[in-house]
Structures are given as C-alpha cells and as structure tokens.
Amino acid sequence: MKTNSRKPEGRRRRNERGFFAVIVMITLLALMMVFVASNTGSLNQVSQELRIVERRQLQRAGLSEPPENTTLQSPANQTGFPNPQTAR
C-alpha cells in the first residue's frame, strides 16, 4: 500500500492565493505610506511658503509683528455651523 505524502491540490492553490493576497496588501500599504510621506513633505513646504508670504505682506503694510490672532476666521467653522463668536 502506497501512502501519498503530498498535499491535496486544492489546499495548495488556496495557500498560493493567500500568499498572493498578502503580497498585494503589503504592496498597497507601502504605496500608501509613500503617498502620505510625500504629502506631508509638500504640506510642510506650503506652510513655509505661506509664512514667507505673510511676512512680506506685513512688511508692506508697515507692521513689524503679526497680530496676536493670525489664524483665518471664517463665518462658518469646520462643521458648517456659524461661529458663535462672529455671529454676535
């Protein structure tokens, strides 16, 4: 009587598909990390350029220091509701 020590063909194919899925997921994760890193770098560069533009505008206006609150105030905050401080 002969015993077959090889895995059945169906189980082997299932393992190969699982391996392929893991490789695809790792590749997608790596690509996402590259995009996040590049976007972070771009965002830092834009922020730096914005500071330079703000300084130049303040110099043109004759102000030596920026006002205390240099953040942009809009009538609506991020949620879409009116800002209670500006709505008064």
C-alpha positions, 0 to 999 in steps of 0.5 A: 500500500502506497501512502501519498505524502503530498498535499491535496491540490486544492489546499495548495492553490488556496495557500498560493492565493493567500500568499498572493493576497498578502503580497498585494496588501503589503504592496498597497500599504507601502504605496500608501505610506509613500503617498502620505510621506510625500504629502506631508513633505509638500504640506510642510513646504506650503506652510513655509511658503505661506509664512514667507508670504505673510511676512512680506505682506506685513512688511508692506503694510508697515507692521513689524509683528503679526497680530496676536490672532493670525489664524483665518476666521471664517463665518462658518467653522469646520462643521458648517455651523456659524461661529458663535463668536462672529455671529454676535 
